[in-house]
């Protein structure tokens, strides 16, 4: 009976300790994404990308080339085309090695971007970005974006 109680007590402690470690991992990953967003999306400092994004970053959006270099190339073009580019974070959730971010991208398309001519048209659309963290850096990305809303606002579709 004592052995069973001791085993249950040990299992309970390991569960609590594991839960604490998981909670810390979530907090660490959320903080990583927060620092990344501040440096890259608020300050638009692409020189900071390698600090937060792995060189072999896996990108699941076909518009963006693979790796941290592809990330920098895509956002350099977007920032140049939309001088008032803005991202508003609405929600951030972390689970294990993944961080899910919900927010709004907005700005005014002043120069050509993605084959769309710069028209001075304002836009605002929502997106969910999902990141996988590995060894303290962003390793993989998926997104779900309201592209229909973006293209409608920019006059690409009616």
LINLIN-V752792 format. One record per pair of residues at least 4 apart in sequence whose C-alpha atoms are under 7 Angstrom apart, sorted by the first residue. I is the first residue (numbers start at 1). GAP is how many residues later the second one is. Records with the same first field share a line. If there is no record, write none. Layout:
I->GAP ; GAP
This chain:
1->4
2->4
3->4
4->4
5->4
6->4
7->4
8->4
9->4
10->4
11->4
12->4
13->4
14->4
15->4
16->4
17->4
18->4
19->4
20->4
21->4
22->4 ; 74
23->4
24->4
25->4 ; 71
26->4 ; 68 ; 69 ; 70
27->4
28->4
29->4 ; 70 ; 104
30->4 ; 64 ; 69
31->4
32->4
33->4
34->4
35->4
36->4 ; 16
37->4 ; 5
38->4 ; 5
39->4 ; 5 ; 6 ; 9
40->4 ; 5 ; 6 ; 8 ; 9
41->46
46->26
49->4 ; 19
50->4 ; 5 ; 18
52->85 ; 86
53->4 ; 15 ; 84 ; 85 ; 86
54->14 ; 83 ; 84 ; 85
55->12 ; 13
56->11 ; 12
57->9 ; 10 ; 11 ; 81 ; 82 ; 83
58->8 ; 9 ; 81 ; 82 ; 83
59->5 ; 7 ; 81 ; 82 ; 83
60->81 ; 82
61->81 ; 82
64->6 ; 7 ; 10
65->5 ; 6
66->4
67->4
68->4
69->4
70->4
71->4
72->4
73->4
74->4
75->4
76->4
77->4 ; 36
78->4 ; 35
79->4 ; 6
81->28 ; 29 ; 30 ; 31 ; 32
82->25 ; 26 ; 27 ; 28 ; 29
84->23 ; 24
85->21 ; 22
86->19 ; 20 ; 21
87->16 ; 17 ; 18 ; 19
88->15 ; 16 ; 17
89->13 ; 14 ; 15
90->12 ; 13
91->10 ; 11 ; 12
92->8 ; 9 ; 10
93->6 ; 7 ; 8
94->4 ; 5 ; 6
95->4
97->35 ; 36
98->32 ; 33 ; 34 ; 35
99->31 ; 32 ; 33
100->28 ; 29 ; 30 ; 31
101->27 ; 28 ; 29
102->25 ; 26 ; 27
103->23 ; 24 ; 25
104->20 ; 21 ; 22 ; 23
105->19 ; 20 ; 21
106->17 ; 18 ; 19
107->15 ; 16 ; 17
108->12 ; 13 ; 14 ; 15
109->9 ; 10 ; 11 ; 12 ; 13
110->8 ; 9 ; 10
111->6 ; 7
112->4 ; 5 ; 6
113->4
121->33
123->27 ; 30 ; 31
124->26
125->21 ; 24 ; 25
126->19 ; 20
127->16 ; 17 ; 18 ; 19
128->15 ; 16 ; 17
129->13 ; 14 ; 15
130->11 ; 12 ; 13
131->7 ; 9 ; 10 ; 11
132->6 ; 7 ; 8 ; 9
133->4 ; 5 ; 6
134->4 ; 5
146->4
147->4
148->4
149->4
150->4
151->4 ; 5 ; 6
152->4 ; 5 ; 6
